[in-house]
Amino acid sequence: MSMVKNIENRIKAALEKAATEAREAGEFTFISLPEYVLEVPREKAHGDFASNIAMLLAKEAKMAPRKIAEIIEKYINTQHTWIEKIEIAGPGFINFYLNHAWVYEVLPFVIEQGDYYGRSHFGNGKKVQVEFVSANPTGVLHMGNARGAALGDTLASVLEAAGFDVSREFYINDAGNQIEKFAYSLEARYLQLLGQEVSFPEDGYHGQDIIDTMQTLVDEKGDKYLTMDEALRRELLVKYALEVKIDNIRKTLEEFGVYYDVWFSEQALHDSGEVADTIAFLKDNGYIYEKEGVLWFETTKFGDEKDEVVVRGNGIPTYFAADIAYHKNKFQRGFERVINIWGADHHGHVARMKGAMEALGYDPEQLTVILMQLVRLFRGGEILRMSKRTGTYVTLNELMEEVGRDAARYFFVMRSPDSQMDFDLDLAKSQSADNPVFYVQYAHARICSILRQAAEMGYQLPQVSLEECHVLAHPSEITLIRKIADLPDEIISAAENLAPHRLTTYAHDLAGLFHGFYTNCRVLTDETELRNARLLLTKATGICIKNVLHLIGVSAPEKM
């Protein structure tokens, strides 16, 4: 448990004990305590913590909330709580001001924990799967895939840091209609490259990458497949192209800092019979009916607007059928929570998939779908749409070439997935305080520079002791330590709320507080005790910044 959470729990216990004792003394009445909050106020002047308990008790107690707050204040025992002062504010908020001596215990703990500071056992090893990107292997990774990769990987890292047992998974869409279209597109390009006059399918894949893939095959194998049976030729072309494209996707994502535990094939679900078995189970249990030779899943039973086809008239299962079998497979593997990151265009798919899980006997609440909004690229204040290489949208590789991995990942994580994102290429490349990732990385580089200077001047980082920390009394120092203390709870909150963007906010705030501390407090002062304490604070801040940046998948440079 973090120090902040420990203090919060102590204050809550004191609050509840005071309310109970006041009731026993006949001051006011209530049957049970309401679900009140104890939170950090937005404005520093309102204390370190504030509670609304008095306002929530007012109706049952038939008493003005401010009067209830005053009674609670009279009965509260502040011993062992670090509470220095209590004030009643507004209509009945109870504001708590702490003795800041508690913050000095933070620094020795941070230095001792090092790279592990911020991590916890909150998740108790609960098995969680995060599936993200899962792009069709028929093209290249675009900006939407890039945002999903940064969000998914960071979320997985946050969950791991909060004590969950996390598996990252990529679902390979290597079956169905898109693969059939892929096959005909590959065949047409292959034949054209060999000088054959063939028309390209209207609904085929027109990207330059298809031509490039087939050109590589021609360079390697020549006209080996030219006179082959057409069906066999398409099968072999698809097999070759999928291997190439999946390998390219894997390499691109690894360059982006994303490494998967599992690459799961959709085709494997069909080959193993899991799709057929899942359809049979749903049919036997009354969730699938036949109409005009087509099998329909009754998604309307689960709030969907219309039922969904699972097997077409030609007997081929739909993508939805395979997706149901895939999610069944996830739960059969023992995951207690399954998290998918999908594009916003999959909004209508969420309710029917949750319904399918319920029909299979699983708790639909164990499946969480994060819907991710679109990304718009800007350069020079203008929306950028076209890629020089592909003639379509800008690819992940092109983005990394232009702004680098660090800026790309940080920018994608900065915004909540449900908000549309404007990615400013000029800002991402700028080396100024306006660039959020540069601002945070610069703080870490400055910290490393201070520690190097100290070593060059013969100042050794002292052994950590509470006595040395107590000389830190400037408001900039206390505020900075207080922010450092928040990291474990910030990570837990980001994991609980599936909100990795909280970490970029935290990193930016922490960097800002450090820059303020550096401006107001000379670190390498001649006063030995003060210098030692400030060096420890500087070191602890660097540990925090580095740990947060690494969770986001961003480097913490020592020089800039």
C-alpha positions as CSV (number, residue, x, y, z in Angstrom):
1,M,0.0,0.0,0.0
2,S,1.3,3.5,-0.9
3,M,2.0,6.0,1.8
4,V,-0.8,8.3,0.5
5,K,-3.3,5.5,0.5
6,N,-2.3,4.6,4.0
7,I,-2.9,8.2,5.2
8,E,-6.2,8.3,3.3
9,N,-7.4,5.1,5.0
10,R,-6.4,6.5,8.4
11,I,-8.4,9.6,7.8
12,K,-11.4,7.6,6.6
13,A,-11.2,5.4,9.7
14,A,-11.1,8.5,12.0
15,L,-14.0,10.1,10.1
16,E,-16.2,7.1,10.4
17,K,-15.3,6.6,14.0
18,A,-16.2,10.2,14.8
19,A,-19.5,9.9,13.0
20,T,-20.4,6.7,14.9
21,E,-19.4,8.2,18.3
22,A,-21.5,11.3,17.5
23,R,-24.5,9.1,16.8
24,E,-23.9,7.2,20.0
25,A,-23.8,10.5,21.9
26,G,-27.1,11.5,20.4
27,E,-25.7,14.4,18.4
28,F,-27.4,13.2,15.2
29,T,-28.9,10.0,13.8
30,F,-28.2,7.7,10.8
31,I,-28.7,4.0,10.0
32,S,-25.5,3.5,8.0
33,L,-22.8,5.7,6.7
34,P,-23.3,6.9,3.0
35,E,-20.7,6.2,0.2
36,Y,-18.9,9.5,0.8
37,V,-15.6,10.5,-0.9
38,L,-12.3,11.6,0.5
39,E,-10.4,13.3,-2.2
40,V,-7.5,15.7,-3.0
41,P,-9.1,19.2,-3.6
42,R,-8.4,20.9,-6.9
43,E,-7.2,24.0,-5.0
44,K,-4.3,23.7,-2.6
45,A,-5.9,26.3,-0.3
46,H,-8.6,23.8,0.5
47,G,-6.2,21.4,2.2
48,D,-4.6,18.0,1.4
49,F,-7.9,16.1,1.6
50,A,-11.6,17.0,1.7
51,S,-14.7,15.0,2.4
52,N,-18.4,15.4,1.6
53,I,-19.6,13.0,4.3
54,A,-21.5,15.7,6.3
55,M,-23.6,16.7,3.2
56,L,-24.5,13.1,2.5
57,L,-25.6,12.6,6.1
58,A,-27.8,15.7,6.2
59,K,-31.0,14.2,4.8
60,E,-31.1,11.2,7.1
61,A,-30.0,13.2,10.1
62,K,-32.4,16.1,9.3
63,M,-29.7,18.6,10.1
64,A,-27.7,21.2,8.2
65,P,-24.6,19.6,6.7
66,R,-22.3,22.4,8.1
67,K,-23.6,21.6,11.6
68,I,-22.9,17.9,11.1
69,A,-19.4,18.7,9.9
70,E,-18.8,20.8,13.1
71,I,-20.0,17.9,15.3
72,I,-17.8,15.4,13.4
73,E,-14.8,17.7,13.8
74,K,-15.5,17.8,17.6
75,Y,-15.4,14.0,17.9
76,I,-12.6,13.2,15.4
77,N,-9.3,11.8,16.9
78,T,-6.4,13.0,14.8
79,Q,-3.8,10.8,16.5
80,H,-1.8,8.7,14.0
81,T,-3.5,10.4,11.0
82,W,-0.9,13.2,10.3
83,I,-3.8,15.7,10.4
84,E,-2.6,19.1,11.6
85,K,-5.7,21.2,11.1
86,I,-9.4,20.7,10.1
87,E,-11.5,23.4,8.6
88,I,-15.2,23.4,7.7
89,A,-15.8,25.0,4.3
90,G,-18.8,26.1,2.2
91,P,-22.0,24.1,2.8
92,G,-20.2,21.5,4.9
93,F,-17.0,20.2,3.3
94,I,-14.5,18.9,5.9
95,N,-11.0,20.0,4.8
96,F,-7.9,18.3,6.2
97,Y,-4.5,19.9,6.4
98,L,-1.7,17.5,7.0
99,N,1.6,17.8,8.9
100,H,4.0,17.6,6.0
101,A,6.5,15.7,8.0
102,W,5.1,12.5,6.5
103,V,6.5,13.3,3.1
104,Y,10.0,12.8,4.2
105,E,9.4,9.1,4.5
106,V,8.8,9.0,0.7
107,L,12.4,9.7,-0.4
108,P,14.2,6.8,1.3
109,F,11.5,4.5,-0.1
110,V,11.8,5.8,-3.6
111,I,15.6,5.5,-3.6
112,E,15.4,2.0,-2.2
113,Q,12.8,0.8,-4.7
114,G,14.5,2.4,-7.7
115,D,13.2,1.0,-11.0
116,Y,10.4,-0.8,-9.1
117,Y,9.0,2.4,-7.5
118,G,5.3,2.9,-8.4
119,R,4.6,-0.8,-8.8
120,S,2.2,-2.7,-6.6
121,H,0.4,-5.9,-6.0
122,F,-3.0,-4.3,-6.5
123,G,-4.1,-6.7,-9.2
124,N,-3.1,-9.8,-7.2
125,G,-1.9,-11.6,-10.3
126,K,-5.4,-11.6,-12.0
127,K,-5.0,-12.9,-15.6
128,V,-5.8,-10.1,-18.1
129,Q,-5.5,-10.2,-21.9
130,V,-5.1,-7.0,-23.9
131,E,-5.7,-7.5,-27.6
132,F,-4.9,-4.5,-29.8
133,V,-4.0,-3.4,-33.3
134,S,-5.0,-6.8,-35.0
135,A,-4.7,-5.1,-38.4
136,N,-5.7,-7.0,-41.5
137,P,-2.5,-8.4,-43.0
138,T,-3.6,-7.2,-46.4
139,G,-2.0,-3.8,-46.1
140,V,0.4,-1.6,-44.1
141,L,0.0,-0.2,-40.6
142,H,-1.6,3.2,-40.6
143,M,-2.2,6.0,-38.1
144,G,-5.2,4.3,-36.4
145,N,-3.1,1.2,-35.9
146,A,-0.3,3.3,-34.5
147,R,-2.6,4.9,-31.9
148,G,-3.9,1.5,-31.0
149,A,-0.4,0.1,-30.6
150,A,0.7,2.9,-28.3
151,L,-2.4,2.8,-26.2
152,G,-2.6,-1.0,-26.0
153,D,1.0,-1.5,-25.1
154,T,1.0,1.2,-22.5
155,L,-2.2,0.0,-21.0
156,A,-0.7,-3.5,-20.7
157,S,2.4,-2.1,-19.1
158,V,0.3,-0.1,-16.6
159,L,-1.7,-3.2,-15.7
160,E,1.5,-5.2,-15.2
161,A,2.9,-2.4,-12.9
162,A,-0.4,-2.6,-10.9
163,G,0.1,-6.3,-10.3
164,F,-1.9,-8.0,-13.0
165,D,-0.7,-11.0,-15.0
166,V,-1.0,-9.5,-18.5
167,S,-0.8,-11.1,-22.0
168,R,-0.5,-9.0,-25.1
169,E,-2.2,-10.5,-28.2
170,F,-2.5,-9.8,-31.9
171,Y,-5.4,-11.4,-33.8
172,I,-4.4,-12.3,-37.3
173,N,-7.3,-11.9,-39.7
174,D,-6.1,-14.6,-42.1
175,A,-9.5,-16.0,-43.1
176,G,-12.7,-14.9,-44.8
177,N,-13.7,-12.5,-47.5
178,Q,-10.7,-10.1,-47.2
179,I,-8.3,-13.0,-47.7
180,E,-10.2,-14.1,-50.8
181,K,-10.0,-10.5,-52.2
182,F,-6.4,-10.5,-51.2
183,A,-5.7,-13.6,-53.2
184,Y,-7.2,-12.2,-56.4
185,S,-5.4,-8.9,-55.9
186,L,-2.1,-10.8,-55.5
187,E,-2.7,-12.9,-58.5
188,A,-3.5,-10.0,-60.7
189,R,-0.4,-8.1,-59.7
190,Y,1.8,-11.2,-60.1
191,L,0.5,-11.8,-63.6
192,Q,0.8,-8.1,-64.6
193,L,4.4,-8.0,-63.4
194,L,5.1,-11.0,-65.7
195,G,3.7,-9.1,-68.7
196,Q,0.2,-10.7,-68.7
197,E,-2.7,-8.6,-69.7
198,V,-5.2,-9.2,-66.9
199,S,-7.7,-6.8,-65.3
200,F,-7.5,-5.9,-61.7
201,P,-10.5,-6.8,-59.5
202,E,-12.7,-3.8,-58.8
203,D,-12.9,-4.6,-55.1
204,G,-9.3,-5.6,-54.8
205,Y,-6.5,-4.1,-52.7
206,H,-4.9,-1.3,-54.7
207,G,-2.0,-0.4,-52.4
208,Q,1.6,-0.1,-53.6
209,D,2.6,-2.7,-51.0
210,I,0.7,-5.4,-52.9
211,I,2.8,-4.6,-56.0
212,D,6.0,-4.5,-53.9
213,T,5.2,-7.9,-52.4
214,M,4.6,-9.6,-55.7
215,Q,7.7,-7.9,-57.2
216,T,9.8,-9.5,-54.5
217,L,8.2,-12.9,-55.3
218,V,9.0,-12.5,-59.0
219,D,12.6,-11.5,-58.1
220,E,12.9,-14.6,-56.0
221,K,10.8,-17.2,-58.0
222,G,10.3,-15.8,-61.4
223,D,7.4,-17.3,-63.3
224,K,7.2,-20.4,-61.2
225,Y,3.5,-20.0,-60.6
226,L,2.5,-18.8,-64.0
227,T,1.2,-22.1,-65.5
228,M,-0.1,-23.5,-62.2
229,D,-3.7,-24.3,-61.5
230,E,-5.4,-21.0,-60.6
231,A,-6.8,-22.0,-57.3
232,L,-3.5,-23.5,-56.1
233,R,-1.6,-20.5,-57.4
234,R,-3.8,-18.1,-55.4
235,E,-3.4,-20.3,-52.3
236,L,0.4,-20.3,-52.6
237,L,0.5,-16.5,-53.3
238,V,-1.6,-15.8,-50.2
239,K,0.6,-18.1,-48.1
240,Y,3.7,-16.3,-49.3
241,A,2.3,-12.8,-49.0
242,L,0.8,-13.4,-45.5
243,E,4.2,-14.6,-44.2
244,V,5.9,-11.5,-45.6
245,K,3.2,-9.0,-44.4
246,I,2.9,-10.5,-40.9
247,D,6.6,-10.4,-40.6
248,N,6.7,-6.8,-41.7
249,I,3.9,-5.9,-39.3
250,R,5.8,-7.6,-36.5
251,K,9.0,-5.8,-37.3
252,T,7.3,-2.4,-37.6
253,L,5.6,-2.9,-34.2
254,E,8.8,-4.0,-32.6
255,E,10.5,-0.9,-33.9
256,F,7.6,1.0,-32.2
257,G,8.5,-0.8,-29.0
258,V,5.5,-3.3,-29.1
259,Y,6.2,-7.0,-28.4
260,Y,3.3,-9.5,-28.4
261,D,3.1,-12.6,-26.3
262,V,0.7,-14.3,-28.7
263,W,0.0,-14.0,-32.4
264,F,-3.4,-15.8,-32.9
265,S,-4.6,-17.0,-36.3
266,E,-8.2,-16.7,-37.2
267,Q,-7.7,-19.5,-39.7
268,A,-6.6,-21.8,-36.8
269,L,-10.1,-21.4,-35.3
270,H,-11.7,-22.8,-38.5
271,D,-9.1,-25.5,-38.8
272,S,-9.5,-26.7,-35.2
273,G,-13.3,-26.8,-35.5
274,E,-13.8,-24.2,-32.8
275,V,-16.0,-22.0,-35.0
276,A,-18.3,-24.9,-36.0
277,D,-18.4,-26.0,-32.4
278,T,-19.3,-22.6,-31.1
279,I,-22.1,-22.2,-33.7
280,A,-23.4,-25.6,-32.8
281,F,-23.5,-24.7,-29.1
282,L,-25.4,-21.5,-29.7
283,K,-27.8,-23.3,-32.0
284,D,-28.5,-26.1,-29.5
285,N,-29.2,-23.5,-26.8
286,G,-31.7,-21.6,-28.8
287,Y,-29.7,-18.5,-29.8
288,I,-29.4,-19.3,-33.5
289,Y,-32.2,-19.8,-36.0
290,E,-32.3,-20.5,-39.7
291,K,-34.1,-18.3,-42.2
292,E,-34.0,-18.8,-46.0
293,G,-30.9,-20.9,-45.7
294,V,-29.0,-18.5,-43.5
295,L,-28.1,-18.9,-39.8
296,W,-28.8,-15.9,-37.6
297,F,-27.7,-15.2,-34.1
298,E,-30.4,-13.5,-32.0
299,T,-28.4,-10.5,-31.0
300,T,-31.7,-8.6,-30.4
301,K,-32.1,-10.6,-27.2
302,F,-29.1,-8.7,-25.9
303,G,-30.2,-5.2,-26.9
304,D,-28.9,-5.1,-30.5
305,E,-31.1,-3.4,-33.1
306,K,-31.2,-6.4,-35.5
307,D,-30.1,-10.0,-35.5
308,E,-26.7,-10.9,-37.1
309,V,-25.7,-13.5,-39.7
310,V,-23.3,-16.1,-38.5
311,V,-23.4,-18.6,-41.4
312,R,-24.1,-17.4,-45.0
313,G,-26.3,-19.2,-47.5
314,N,-23.1,-20.8,-49.0
315,G,-22.3,-22.4,-45.7
316,I,-19.3,-20.2,-44.9
317,P,-19.2,-18.7,-41.4
318,T,-19.1,-14.9,-41.1
319,Y,-16.3,-12.9,-39.4
320,F,-18.7,-12.4,-36.5
321,A,-19.0,-16.1,-36.0
322,A,-15.2,-16.5,-35.9
323,D,-15.0,-13.6,-33.5
324,I,-17.4,-15.2,-31.1
325,A,-15.3,-18.4,-31.2
326,Y,-12.2,-16.4,-30.7
327,H,-13.5,-14.7,-27.6
328,K,-14.8,-18.0,-26.3
329,N,-11.2,-19.3,-26.8
330,K,-9.9,-16.4,-24.8
331,F,-12.0,-17.2,-21.7
332,Q,-11.2,-20.9,-22.1
333,R,-7.5,-20.0,-21.8
334,G,-8.3,-18.7,-18.3
335,F,-8.3,-15.0,-18.7
336,E,-10.4,-13.4,-16.0
337,R,-10.6,-10.1,-17.9
338,V,-10.4,-9.6,-21.7
339,I,-9.7,-6.1,-23.0
340,N,-10.0,-5.2,-26.7
341,I,-9.0,-1.9,-28.3
342,W,-11.1,-1.4,-31.4
343,G,-11.6,1.5,-33.8
344,A,-14.7,3.6,-33.3
345,D,-16.2,2.1,-36.5
346,H,-16.7,-1.1,-34.5
347,H,-19.2,0.6,-32.1
348,G,-22.1,-1.5,-33.2
349,H,-20.1,-4.7,-32.7
350,V,-19.7,-4.2,-28.9
351,A,-23.2,-5.0,-27.7
352,R,-23.6,-8.1,-29.9
353,M,-20.2,-9.5,-28.8
354,K,-21.1,-9.0,-25.1
355,G,-24.4,-10.7,-25.8
356,A,-22.6,-13.6,-27.5
357,M,-20.4,-14.0,-24.4
358,E,-23.5,-14.1,-22.2
359,A,-25.1,-16.7,-24.4
360,L,-22.0,-18.8,-24.0
361,G,-22.3,-18.6,-20.3
362,Y,-19.6,-16.0,-19.6
363,D,-20.0,-12.8,-17.6
364,P,-20.2,-10.1,-20.3
365,E,-18.7,-7.6,-17.8
366,Q,-15.4,-9.6,-18.1
367,L,-15.1,-8.3,-21.7
368,T,-14.2,-4.6,-22.0
369,V,-14.0,-2.9,-25.4
370,I,-12.2,0.4,-25.6
371,L,-13.3,2.3,-28.7
372,M,-10.6,4.5,-30.2
373,Q,-11.4,7.6,-32.2
374,L,-9.6,8.8,-35.4
375,V,-6.3,10.5,-35.7
376,R,-5.8,13.6,-37.8
377,L,-2.3,14.6,-38.8
378,F,-1.3,18.2,-39.1
379,R,1.7,19.9,-40.7
380,G,2.0,23.7,-40.9
381,G,-1.5,24.0,-39.6
382,E,-3.0,22.0,-42.5
383,I,-4.5,18.5,-42.3
384,L,-2.1,16.0,-43.9
385,R,-3.8,13.1,-45.7
386,M,-1.5,11.6,-48.3
387,S,1.5,9.3,-48.0
388,K,4.3,9.8,-50.5
389,R,4.9,6.1,-50.6
390,T,1.5,4.5,-50.6
391,G,-0.7,7.2,-52.1
392,T,-3.1,6.7,-49.2
393,Y,-2.9,7.5,-45.5
394,V,0.5,8.1,-43.7
395,T,2.0,4.8,-42.4
396,L,3.4,4.1,-39.0
397,N,6.9,3.6,-40.5
398,E,6.7,7.1,-42.1
399,L,5.6,8.6,-38.9
400,M,8.5,7.1,-36.9
401,E,10.9,8.3,-39.6
402,E,9.6,11.8,-39.3
403,V,9.1,12.4,-35.5
404,G,10.8,9.4,-33.9
405,R,9.3,6.6,-31.7
406,D,9.3,8.5,-28.5
407,A,7.3,11.5,-29.7
408,A,4.8,9.2,-31.6
409,R,4.1,7.0,-28.6
410,Y,3.9,9.9,-26.1
411,F,1.5,11.9,-28.3
412,F,-0.8,8.9,-28.9
413,V,-1.0,8.1,-25.2
414,M,-1.7,11.8,-24.2
415,R,-5.3,11.7,-25.1
416,S,-8.1,9.5,-23.9
417,P,-9.0,6.9,-26.6
418,D,-12.5,8.1,-26.8
419,S,-11.4,11.6,-28.0
420,Q,-10.5,12.4,-31.5
421,M,-6.8,13.2,-31.8
422,D,-5.0,15.9,-33.7
423,F,-1.4,15.0,-34.1
424,D,0.8,18.1,-34.9
425,L,3.9,16.9,-36.7
426,D,5.7,20.2,-36.2
427,L,5.1,20.2,-32.5
428,A,6.2,16.6,-32.1
429,K,9.5,17.5,-33.8
430,S,10.1,20.7,-31.9
431,Q,12.7,21.0,-29.2
432,S,10.8,23.4,-26.9
433,A,8.8,23.4,-23.7
434,D,5.7,23.4,-25.9
435,N,6.5,19.8,-26.9
436,P,5.2,17.7,-24.1
437,V,7.6,14.7,-24.6
438,F,10.6,17.1,-24.9
439,Y,9.5,18.9,-21.8
440,V,9.4,15.7,-19.7
441,Q,12.6,14.2,-21.2
442,Y,14.4,17.5,-20.7
443,A,13.6,17.4,-17.0
444,H,15.2,13.9,-16.8
445,A,18.2,15.0,-18.7
446,R,18.6,18.0,-16.4
447,I,18.4,15.7,-13.4
448,C,21.2,13.5,-14.8
449,S,23.3,16.6,-15.5
450,I,22.9,17.8,-11.9
451,L,24.0,14.4,-10.6
452,R,27.0,14.4,-13.0
453,Q,28.0,17.8,-11.9
454,A,27.7,16.8,-8.3
455,A,30.0,13.8,-8.9
456,E,32.5,16.0,-10.8
457,M,32.6,18.4,-7.8
458,G,33.3,15.5,-5.5
459,Y,29.9,15.4,-3.9
460,Q,28.7,11.8,-3.4
461,L,25.1,10.9,-3.2
462,P,24.6,10.5,0.5
463,Q,23.1,7.5,2.3
464,V,19.4,8.0,2.7
465,S,18.2,9.0,6.1
466,L,15.1,10.7,7.3
467,E,17.1,13.2,9.3
468,E,18.7,14.6,6.2
469,C,15.4,14.8,4.4
470,H,13.9,17.0,7.2
471,V,15.9,20.1,6.0
472,L,13.6,20.2,2.9
473,A,11.2,22.9,3.9
474,H,10.7,25.1,0.9
475,P,7.1,24.9,-0.6
476,S,8.7,23.8,-4.0
477,E,10.4,20.9,-2.2
478,I,7.4,19.8,-0.3
479,T,5.1,20.0,-3.3
480,L,7.5,18.0,-5.4
481,I,7.9,15.2,-2.8
482,R,4.1,15.1,-2.5
483,K,3.8,14.5,-6.2
484,I,6.4,11.8,-6.1
485,A,4.4,10.1,-3.4
486,D,1.4,10.0,-5.7
487,L,2.9,7.7,-8.3
488,P,1.8,4.3,-7.0
489,D,-1.8,5.5,-6.7
490,E,-1.6,7.1,-10.1
491,I,-0.6,3.8,-11.7
492,I,-3.4,1.9,-9.8
493,S,-5.9,4.5,-10.9
494,A,-4.8,4.3,-14.5
495,A,-5.1,0.5,-14.4
496,E,-8.5,0.6,-12.7
497,N,-9.9,3.1,-15.1
498,L,-8.1,1.7,-18.2
499,A,-6.7,5.3,-18.6
500,P,-3.0,5.2,-19.7
501,H,-3.3,8.9,-20.6
502,R,-3.2,9.7,-16.8
503,L,0.5,8.8,-16.9
504,T,1.4,11.5,-19.4
505,T,-0.5,14.0,-17.3
506,Y,1.4,12.9,-14.2
507,A,4.8,13.0,-16.0
508,H,4.1,16.5,-17.3
509,D,3.0,17.8,-13.9
510,L,6.0,16.1,-12.2
511,A,8.4,17.6,-14.7
512,G,6.9,21.1,-14.2
513,L,7.2,20.8,-10.4
514,F,10.9,19.8,-10.8
515,H,11.6,22.7,-13.1
516,G,10.0,24.9,-10.4
517,F,12.1,23.3,-7.7
518,Y,15.2,23.8,-9.7
519,T,14.4,27.5,-10.2
520,N,13.6,28.2,-6.6
521,C,16.1,25.9,-4.8
522,R,19.8,25.7,-5.6
523,V,20.8,22.0,-5.5
524,L,24.6,22.2,-5.4
525,T,24.7,24.6,-2.5
526,D,27.6,24.9,-0.1
527,E,25.4,23.8,2.8
528,T,26.2,20.1,3.1
529,E,23.0,18.9,4.8
530,L,20.8,20.9,2.4
531,R,22.8,19.9,-0.6
532,N,22.6,16.2,0.4
533,A,18.8,16.4,0.9
534,R,18.3,18.2,-2.4
535,L,20.5,15.7,-4.3
536,L,18.3,12.9,-2.8
537,L,15.1,14.7,-4.0
538,T,16.6,15.2,-7.4
539,K,17.6,11.5,-7.7
540,A,14.1,10.4,-6.5
541,T,12.4,12.7,-9.1
542,G,14.6,11.2,-11.8
543,I,13.6,7.7,-10.8
544,C,9.9,8.7,-11.0
545,I,10.2,10.3,-14.4
546,K,12.2,7.4,-15.9
547,N,9.7,4.8,-14.5
548,V,6.7,6.6,-16.0
549,L,8.4,7.2,-19.3
550,H,9.3,3.5,-19.5
551,L,5.7,2.5,-18.9
552,I,4.7,4.7,-21.8
553,G,7.4,3.1,-23.9
554,V,9.5,6.3,-24.1
555,S,13.2,6.7,-23.4
556,A,14.5,8.7,-20.5
557,P,17.6,10.4,-22.0
558,E,20.5,11.4,-19.8
559,K,21.6,14.1,-22.2
560,M,19.7,16.3,-24.7
